[in-house]
Amino acid sequence: MNCHGRDPSLSEALADPVVRAVMAADHVDPCKLAAELRAMATRLNLSERSHVASA
């Protein structure tokens, strides 16, 4: 949780200097990770919509 009383957004979390340092240490490409997470969010949103439509 951040100082505003809410969890950070994905963009905020990925921009955090500590998160960036850990990603660099683990050789994680921030652009690739962001693209993979966007793709997964799209798939989950499509899945959720199809589940709601069939209910």
Backbone as CSV, one residue per row, in Angstrom:
resi,resn,N_x,N_y,N_z,CA_x,CA_y,CA_z,C_x,C_y,C_z
1,MET,0.852,-1.169,0.000,0.000,0.000,0.000,0.902,1.237,0.000
2,ASN,0.459,2.272,-0.688,1.271,3.483,-0.723,0.726,4.531,0.241
3,CYS,1.284,5.707,0.197,0.878,6.751,1.138,-0.548,7.248,0.891
4,HIS,-1.143,6.882,-0.235,-2.517,7.295,-0.535,-3.532,6.255,-0.074
5,GLY,-3.066,5.208,0.622,-3.975,4.203,1.159,-4.473,3.200,0.137
6,ARG,-3.743,3.031,-0.950,-4.148,2.066,-1.966,-2.915,1.353,-2.490
7,ASP,-3.127,0.212,-3.088,-2.020,-0.495,-3.722,-1.590,0.265,-4.962
8,PRO,-0.303,0.207,-5.293,0.144,0.913,-6.493,-0.383,0.243,-7.758
9,SER,-0.552,1.052,-8.788,-0.917,0.487,-10.087,0.275,-0.291,-10.624
10,LEU,0.062,-1.053,-11.646,1.158,-1.801,-12.256,2.227,-0.845,-12.778
11,SER,1.817,0.224,-13.397,2.773,1.219,-13.904,3.593,1.819,-12.769
12,GLU,2.927,2.131,-11.665,3.632,2.681,-10.514,4.615,1.662,-9.939
13,ALA,4.188,0.418,-9.830,5.060,-0.626,-9.274,6.277,-0.835,-10.164
14,LEU,6.073,-0.881,-11.469,7.185,-1.107,-12.383,8.126,0.092,-12.460
15,ALA,7.659,1.262,-12.070,8.496,2.460,-12.079,9.252,2.652,-10.764
16,ASP,8.911,1.869,-9.759,9.554,1.996,-8.450,11.047,1.675,-8.555
17,PRO,11.899,2.512,-7.993,13.349,2.284,-8.104,13.818,0.951,-7.512
18,VAL,13.206,0.517,-6.437,13.605,-0.766,-5.835,13.201,-1.916,-6.755
19,VAL,11.993,-1.844,-7.299,11.544,-2.880,-8.233,12.454,-2.892,-9.453
20,ARG,12.805,-1.722,-9.959,13.711,-1.631,-11.119,15.062,-2.255,-10.816
21,ALA,15.579,-2.021,-9.597,16.875,-2.577,-9.218,16.818,-4.105,-9.157
22,VAL,15.745,-4.644,-8.605,15.593,-6.107,-8.531,15.453,-6.686,-9.936
23,MET,14.668,-6.022,-10.779,14.511,-6.489,-12.157,15.851,-6.476,-12.889
24,ALA,16.641,-5.432,-12.688,17.957,-5.348,-13.335,18.865,-6.467,-12.836
25,ALA,18.836,-6.724,-11.539,19.663,-7.788,-10.961,19.262,-9.158,-11.502
26,ASP,17.973,-9.309,-11.806,17.465,-10.586,-12.336,17.448,-10.617,-13.861
27,HIS,17.981,-9.581,-14.489,18.054,-9.482,-15.960,16.661,-9.523,-16.602
28,VAL,15.728,-8.822,-15.969,14.364,-8.725,-16.503,14.276,-7.463,-17.351
29,ASP,13.835,-7.608,-18.581,13.652,-6.468,-19.475,12.310,-5.811,-19.143
30,PRO,12.322,-4.577,-18.653,11.069,-3.922,-18.254,10.052,-3.807,-19.385
31,CYS,10.518,-3.555,-20.594,9.590,-3.434,-21.731,8.943,-4.771,-22.059
32,LYS,9.732,-5.834,-22.043,9.171,-7.164,-22.314,8.180,-7.574,-21.231
33,LEU,8.534,-7.317,-19.973,7.628,-7.665,-18.880,6.322,-6.897,-19.002
34,ALA,6.405,-5.607,-19.267,5.191,-4.799,-19.413,4.330,-5.317,-20.559
35,ALA,4.945,-5.692,-21.668,4.194,-6.225,-22.814,3.522,-7.548,-22.448
36,GLU,4.247,-8.416,-21.746,3.658,-9.698,-21.338,2.489,-9.490,-20.378
37,LEU,2.645,-8.558,-19.454,1.565,-8.296,-18.500,0.349,-7.684,-19.186
38,ARG,0.578,-6.788,-20.171,-0.562,-6.234,-20.928,-1.283,-7.323,-21.706
39,ALA,-0.515,-8.231,-22.312,-1.121,-9.326,-23.075,-1.948,-10.224,-22.157
40,MET,-1.418,-10.516,-20.974,-2.157,-11.358,-20.025,-3.427,-10.656,-19.558
41,ALA,-3.344,-9.361,-19.294,-4.531,-8.614,-18.883,-5.599,-8.644,-19.967
42,THR,-5.173,-8.527,-21.212,-6.123,-8.597,-22.334,-6.799,-9.955,-22.374
43,ARG,-6.004,-11.012,-22.241,-6.586,-12.365,-22.251,-7.542,-12.558,-21.092
44,LEU,-7.177,-12.085,-19.904,-8.045,-12.238,-18.742,-9.333,-11.449,-18.919
45,ASN,-9.237,-10.243,-19.474,-10.436,-9.440,-19.709,-11.358,-10.111,-20.711
46,LEU,-10.796,-10.680,-21.766,-11.614,-11.385,-22.755,-12.261,-12.612,-22.131
47,SER,-11.511,-13.332,-21.324,-12.037,-14.521,-20.659,-13.158,-14.145,-19.700
48,GLU,-12.966,-13.079,-18.957,-13.975,-12.632,-18.006,-15.251,-12.225,-18.726
49,ARG,-15.092,-11.522,-19.847,-16.284,-11.100,-20.604,-17.042,-12.284,-21.171
50,SER,-16.330,-13.306,-21.656,-17.016,-14.464,-22.209,-17.692,-15.256,-21.091
51,HIS,-17.096,-15.266,-19.906,-17.691,-15.969,-18.768,-18.976,-15.259,-18.343
52,VAL,-18.965,-13.943,-18.299,-20.138,-13.170,-17.922,-21.237,-13.332,-18.967
53,ALA,-20.880,-13.335,-20.230,-21.863,-13.459,-21.313,-22.559,-14.819,-21.283
54,SER,-21.851,-15.866,-20.854,-22.450,-17.197,-20.842,-23.245,-17.466,-19.576
55,ALA,-23.156,-16.597,-18.594,-23.851,-16.823,-17.321,-25.299,-16.441,-17.395
